[in-house]
């Protein structure tokens, strides 16, 4: 799936699913992936985006925004040549309440599932990660879960995709989310992140992903236990206990 340098290399026979909590997440984190592997990739959009509007706009409303964002999403899917996509229409910000809806989606045909990383600070993003991890076990799916970055850079990505040849088209796809660009410059945000990752891996533009290495959680625990601050706390605890006994 990736070589010794961490460069992603998917086979034509691989079936891929990209899970987007909100319309545009799929482009920010996986736009290059979708442009390169659209023929074998499906997209699952969880939320309806109704609250993704500029509150200072007097003409905006949740219902108008819901319809607008769904239409933008459909246009982007067409631009990316994604042949199959599904919209679950969960109210954005409320994904954590709807595992019963998300779990009905059959993921057993996929080899790889891309989902926002465990490091994200958005509730919908985190819900997507934990839902898909749970669904892989519940459905006895064969898929490898691969985490992508949106708002929070992955601390130590091991897998990358070189997107230098499609970066301009990725920016073009993001430009189609006009309602969101009124709130934030997602194009330059995503481009800057891809450039930053490129510098880290000595390339121009890359998308970076996280796949937990073996014994990952044990390594995190050991790292925590061996920090200076933790050792200082333990030393103080034993000192306090010793003082009480005396």
Buried (B, 14 or more C-beta within 10 A) or exposed (E): EBEEEBBBEBEEEBBBBBBBBBBBBBBBBBBBBBBBBBEBBBBBBBBBBBBBBEEEEEEBEBEBBBEBBBEBBBBBBEBBEBEEBEBBBBBBBBBBEBBEBBBEBEBEEBBBBBBBBBBBEBBBBBBBBEBBBEBBEEBEBEBBBBBBBBBBBBEEBEBBBBBEEBBEBBBBBBBBBEBBBBEEEBBEBBBEBBBEBBEEBEBBBBBBBBBEEEEEEEEEEEEEEEEEEEEEEEEEEEEEEEEEEE
